[in-house]
Amino acid sequence: MRRFSLVLAALAVTASAAPRRREYGNSSSTAASVQIPLESYFNNKGIGATPGEAHFDQLGNSYVAGNLPQGGTYESTKTGVSYLFPGYQYGNKSDNAIMAGQTIPISESPYFSLHMLVSSDTDSAQANLTFEYTDGTTSLAEVRTSLYSTFLSILVGEIVGQSYFTTNSTNYNATHIFEYIGAVAPSKSLASITLPDTSNDTTRIHLFSMSLWKQSGVQIQYVRPTQKHESNKVQTVELLIDNSGPEWISGEGVEISISGPGIDTIEPGYIKRLRPGDQKKINVGVTGSGNVTASIQLKGSINATFSVDQVNFGLEEYSSDLDSLRNHESPDWFHESKYGIFLHWGPYSVPSWGNSTPYEIYAEWYWWYGHHRNADKADVYDHQLAAYGPDVVYDDFFSNFTAENWDAKSWVDLFADAGAQYFVLTTKHHDGFALFDTEETTHRNSLHYGPKRDILKELFDAAKEYQPQLKRGTYFSLPEWFNPLFGPYGFSQTTDPASTSWPGIIATNPYTGLEEPYTGATNVSDFIADLMVPQMEILAYNYETDIMWCDCGAANGTAEFAAAWFNHAASQGREITINNRCGITASDFDTPEYSTFSTVSQRKWESNQGMDPYSYGYNRATPADTYMNATTLITTLVDMVSKNGNLLLDVGPKADGTIDATEIAHLLEAGQWIKANAEAIFNTTYWFVTPESDDVRFTQTEDAFYILSLSKPAETLIVDVALPIMAGDSISMIGAGNGTEVDWMVAGQGVSITVPSALADAGKYCWVFKITYSS
């Protein structure tokens, strides 16, 4: 693993109104993007036609004009909102604004949401902007965005470029401009927006464009046919439905269908509850194809018909073109699963050493750090010499990687008992040692050395037989540190001597100066064509992985592989997914590492981190009392789920195949809570209004809304946000509360919940209250 940081966000506030039934009749949408001209606020030139022309950041780096949309109107692929995008500006004319406390007057009117195209030049950045309303009130919203360019694109923006300019050359890491979404109180008239002051060396947020979404009542913000479908070829169409009030969707709810020339609804969508100021994404299943005017019908507590022009329906085959691959997205099961187990296991589990915090390094990087003393804060060099002497090299550990006490069934049973819904095995790390049958691409694997077993097959077979509900994933490192075949593609992350690098040259024993063996290498010619891509195909087709979890993409053949795999899976009705570390700017989900978001990311994400405070592979130097305990595990999971994230939690097995007893105990302890409160975690979605309020998080399903308190509630629990709750609804404590109903009353814009001390005392880790919608 490599450590990366990150983030993107959306935060919101909202208003309330009394519910009543209303008939809309047949009409076209009155919603619209209100574009805010920003030229007079621009103070930075970040887009250049040549190296050195623009200076987006303080190092003189800039976006490449040819990679970005031309100046004019740009429509978001995620929200359908239309922006004024500056594009390339000739001469010294600026094209973006560094947020520095500017107040931007707005044409006074009620608006539903604020949308901005932003990025940062100082890593992840966040700060509060202020909405000013005509009644003299204000509200805050957190603007959060990510660095404009990150190594291997750990986050994917709304606008993606394939490179950036330095002062005198081109760097081929991708660039990104991110879309921010924030809710505005729709019952109030907005007068102005004051941006935060981020004009400093540690936090600099750049604003390229701003639009407001204006609407009345319930409206369809966008209709987006996806390429998701099941074996019956019913296409999933995603609709974003906003409610600016004053009426609620409630009672019998609303059924949503789509029709048009040659288009029929097979699986209608449904909303049971949508309060003013809120929005929901709804899936409708349709058949048919063509670029048509679509009619969207809402029937139930609100009746309305909307007409949307030029909606392109139909399922298509994928090509290796990135625009085609970007149409693929994570399947519903991945969104609903929320929690997976990650496993880093290989020859590095023999030395199993990465020192201890604050000097700890990833133990699975043992070989690399021992050969890169400039980066070796854990002093692997001296540890290796003291523990094994000067003549032992990394490949000598193969014989001690025995798996002698490994039982595949016990592992998959543990994952299930822990409450996980999927797992991802590190089938090949950067050392090039594989845990699967790599056929003739290399013999550097667990069938020829060490355990002399097909680890992946045994684990997948055990899951299929004993825990078939678990989805099965494969981590796969695209490059290999010291494989000489990778020489033509070798690289360093930066020019710093301590920079992470994949040199593609044989390792040299740092004590004797002799070349180390690259055990098991076969006589193949090209790393990508003869080793990398064939191994990905083996995992995809022979082992039928559900998740291709790549790492450290760099040079690759992923585009052609992914197109073929996506088409093959679609033909079988299989729903598979691929992460964003496969070396191309087309992926299904982002992968922040040992980090999380503070607000909702509209794009699906999965944070990966170890139970060890800073290692994925087993590290014998880690004190047992520093492993992630059940409290931290549950708090982390709940927080991530509330923000549209998954948690991929790593355990590092020992060389003999056993897992540390402390880790097992904590997993099982957390698993009891997870299973008891599963309905508030799995198969839920985030809440548009806000993911959190103080120590409380929120999730929802179509029939219920969940309040998850991360601290033990007092006798009166005040939740001071505009919840989707109405007279006649009930609140109960699930999990340790066994569904016991509790009293509640309106308190300001939120609710006051009476929590008997016996219920509070019965709970542990996180107390979950369920709002059950009345019929």
Secondary structure, DSSP 4 states (H G I P E B T S, - for coil): ---------EE----------EEEEE-----EEEEE--GGG--B--EESSTTS--SSTTS-EEEGGGSPPSEEEE-TTT--EEEE----STT---BEE-BS-EEEEEEE--SEEEEEEEESSSSEEEEEEEEETTS-EEEEEEEE-BS--TT-SS--SEEES-EE-SSSEE-S-EEEEEEEEE--TTS-EEEEE--B--SSS--EEEEEEEEEE--SEEEEEEEEEEEE-TT-PEEEEEEEEE-SSSPB-TT-EEEEEEBTTBEEEE-EEES-B-TTEEEEEEEEEE--EEEEEEEEEEESEEEEEEEEEEEE------SSHHHHTT----HHHHHH-EEEEE--SGGGTT-----TTS---GGGHHHHTT-GGG-TT-HHHHHHHHH-TT--GGGGGGG---TT--HHHHHHHHHHTT-SEEEEEEE-TT--BSS--TTS---BTTTSTT-S-HHHHHHHHHHHH-TTSEEEEEEESS-TT-GGGGGG-EESSSSTTS-EE--S--B-TTT-PBPP-TT--S-S-HIIIIIHHHHHIIIIIS--SEEEEE--SS--HHHHHHHHHHHHHHHT---EEBS-SSSS--SBB--BS---SS--SS-EEEEEESBTTBSS--TTS-GGGS--HHHHHHHHHHHHTTTEEEEEEE---TTS---HHHHHHHHHHHHHHHHTGGGTTT-B--SS-SEETTEEEEE-SSEEEEEESS---SEEEE-S--S--TT-EEEE-GGGTTEEE-EEEETTEEEEE--HHHHHH--S-EEEEEEPP-
